[in-house]
Amino acid sequence: MPVPCRIAAVLAACLALAAAALAQEPEVEALTRAGLVEVTSLDPTIRIEMRYATPDNFTGRAVYPSGRCFLAREAAEGLVMVQARLRRQGLGLLLYDCYRPFSAQKLLWELAPDKRFVARPVEEHGRPARGSRHNRGAAVDLTLVDTAGKELPMPTGFDDFSQKAARNYQGGDQTARANSRLLEAAMVEGGFSPLASEWWHFDGPGWRSRPLLDLPLPPGH
């Protein structure tokens, strides 16, 4: 077989494998149609540690079927910009939570029915009417890491529902507060809005215009 033919055959095989992979992930297709994108498909250097896919969260149990992070494209592209700027400082992002299906929001509310900590999910005529900004794919929880992936000290751990997690808290470790301010500045520059009560939470641009979604997350890593 001539070399060009072999190359064409290899390319055809790769395309067939890619098409088969997509066909095996109807959840990804549905999320894509809804305007969401997997963050690591845009920048694989962004680290992902979806806490609700593990028992390492305030509920003590896994809520998601996988640790894959999906966000509205505009928010995902904003994170890519933030990551590029942080890289010049020898830092990077570690994402704790991204898009959250409305059904998962209902489970979180069942486990912790407290509006101070969890947005109450409300349905009208069998459809999501009120919920979390995470249900819109337009909010992200995250922190800073060094080049080795080690988390920088922050005022509290993730999902610490105390006044110490608030952005205006002046106590605690000075270095941790400085790291929190550095993260906030980088995210604001990338077009995100910080939540006053949680140093780790940021809303993406245009989050109010995005619909509440109850599309399942795909299984996998």
C-alpha positions in Angstrom: 0.0 0.0 0.0 1.5 3.4 -0.9 2.4 5.7 2.0 -0.4 8.3 1.3 -2.9 5.4 1.3 -1.6 4.2 4.6 -1.9 7.7 6.1 -5.5 8.0 4.8 -6.3 4.6 6.3 -4.9 5.6 9.7 -6.8 8.9 9.6 -10.1 7.1 8.7 -9.6 4.6 11.5 -8.9 7.5 14.0 -12.1 9.3 12.8 -14.1 6.1 13.2 -12.8 5.6 16.7 -13.6 9.2 17.6 -17.1 8.9 16.2 -17.6 5.7 18.1 -16.5 7.3 21.3 -18.9 10.2 20.9 -21.7 7.7 20.1 -21.0 6.0 23.4 -21.5 9.2 25.3 -25.0 10.5 24.7 -24.7 12.5 27.9 -21.9 14.5 26.4 -23.9 15.1 23.2 -26.8 16.4 25.3 -24.6 18.7 27.3 -22.9 20.0 24.1 -26.3 20.8 22.6 -27.1 22.7 25.8 -24.0 24.9 25.3 -21.7 23.2 27.8 -18.2 22.1 27.1 -15.8 19.8 29.0 -13.1 22.2 30.4 -10.2 19.8 29.9 -11.0 19.6 26.2 -10.1 23.2 26.0 -7.1 23.1 28.3 -5.9 19.8 29.8 -3.5 21.6 32.1 -6.4 22.7 34.3 -6.6 20.2 37.2 -9.9 18.7 38.1 -10.9 17.3 41.5 -14.7 17.1 41.6 -15.4 16.7 45.3 -19.0 15.6 44.8 -17.8 12.7 42.8 -16.1 11.4 45.9 -17.1 11.1 49.6 -14.6 14.0 50.3 -17.3 16.6 50.7 -19.6 17.9 53.4 -22.2 15.1 52.7 -19.7 12.3 53.2 -20.9 10.5 50.1 -20.5 10.6 46.3 -23.2 12.6 44.6 -21.9 12.6 41.0 -21.3 9.5 38.8 -18.0 10.9 37.6 -15.4 13.6 38.2 -15.8 15.3 34.8 -16.2 19.1 34.7 -18.6 20.8 32.2 -19.3 24.5 32.0 -21.0 27.0 29.7 -18.5 27.6 26.9 -18.0 31.3 27.8 -17.1 30.3 31.4 -14.8 27.5 30.3 -13.0 29.8 27.9 -12.7 32.4 30.7 -10.9 29.7 32.8 -8.5 29.0 30.0 -7.6 32.7 30.0 -7.1 32.7 33.8 -5.0 29.5 33.6 -2.7 31.1 31.0 -2.1 34.2 33.2 -1.5 32.2 36.3 0.9 29.9 34.5 3.2 32.9 34.1 3.3 33.1 37.9 4.1 29.4 38.4 0.5 28.7 39.5 -2.6 27.0 38.1 -6.2 26.2 38.8 -7.8 23.2 40.6 -11.5 22.9 40.1 -13.7 21.4 42.8 -17.1 21.8 41.2 -18.6 22.8 37.9 -22.0 22.0 36.3 -24.3 20.2 38.7 -27.5 18.5 37.5 -30.7 19.7 39.1 -31.4 16.2 40.4 -28.0 16.3 42.2 -29.1 19.7 43.7 -32.2 18.0 45.1 -30.1 15.3 46.7 -27.8 17.9 48.3 -30.9 19.7 49.6 -32.2 16.5 51.1 -28.9 15.9 52.8 -28.5 19.6 54.0 -31.8 21.5 53.8 -30.2 24.8 54.8 -30.4 27.9 52.5 -27.3 29.3 54.0 -25.2 26.5 52.5 -27.3 24.9 49.7 -29.5 26.6 47.2 -33.0 25.3 47.5 -34.2 23.5 44.3 -37.8 24.4 43.4 -39.8 22.9 40.6 -42.9 24.3 38.9 -45.0 22.2 36.6 -42.4 19.4 36.9 -39.6 21.6 35.6 -36.7 23.3 37.5 -37.7 26.9 38.4 -35.1 27.9 41.0 -31.8 26.3 42.0 -28.1 26.7 42.1 -26.0 28.7 39.6 -24.1 25.4 39.3 -27.3 24.0 37.7 -26.9 26.5 34.9 -23.3 25.4 34.2 -22.2 29.0 34.9 -20.6 28.7 38.3 -17.3 27.1 39.4 -15.7 26.3 42.7 -11.9 26.2 42.6 -8.5 27.0 44.2 -4.9 27.7 43.3 -2.1 25.1 43.0 1.6 25.3 42.4 3.4 23.7 39.4 3.4 20.3 41.3 -0.3 20.5 41.8 -0.1 21.2 45.5 -2.9 23.4 46.8 -1.9 26.8 48.2 -3.1 27.6 51.7 -6.5 29.2 51.8 -8.6 30.7 54.6 -10.6 27.4 55.0 -11.1 24.1 53.2 -13.6 23.7 50.5 -17.3 23.8 51.7 -16.4 25.2 55.1 -19.7 26.8 56.0 -18.4 29.3 58.5 -17.6 33.0 58.6 -14.0 32.2 58.0 -14.8 31.3 54.4 -16.2 34.8 53.7 -14.1 37.2 51.6 -14.2 40.0 54.1 -13.0 37.7 57.0 -9.9 39.4 58.4 -8.7 36.7 60.8 -6.7 33.6 60.2 -3.4 33.2 58.4 -2.1 36.2 56.4 -0.6 34.1 53.6 -3.9 32.3 53.2 -5.8 35.6 52.9 -3.3 36.8 50.3 -3.7 33.7 48.3 -7.5 34.1 48.3 -7.1 37.7 47.1 -4.8 36.5 44.4 -7.3 34.0 43.2 -10.1 36.5 43.3 -8.1 39.1 41.3 -7.2 36.5 38.6 -10.8 35.3 38.3 -12.3 38.9 38.2 -9.8 39.7 35.4 -11.1 36.6 33.6 -14.7 37.9 33.7 -16.0 36.0 36.8 -17.9 37.4 39.8 -16.9 36.3 43.3 -19.5 35.1 45.8 -19.0 37.1 49.1 -19.6 34.2 51.4 -17.3 31.6 49.8 -13.7 32.3 48.7 -13.9 29.3 46.3 -17.1 30.2 44.4 -17.2 32.3 41.2 -20.0 33.0 38.8 -19.3 33.1 35.1 -20.4 35.9 32.8 -24.0 36.0 31.8 -25.0 33.3 34.3 -28.5 34.8 34.9 -29.5 34.2 31.2 -28.6 30.5 31.3 -31.3 27.9 32.0 -31.4 25.5 34.9 -30.5 22.1 33.6 -31.1 18.5 34.7 -29.0 16.8 32.1 -27.0 13.9 33.6 -23.2 13.9 33.8 -21.5 11.2 31.8 -19.9 8.3 33.5 -16.1 7.9 33.4 -13.0 9.3 35.0 
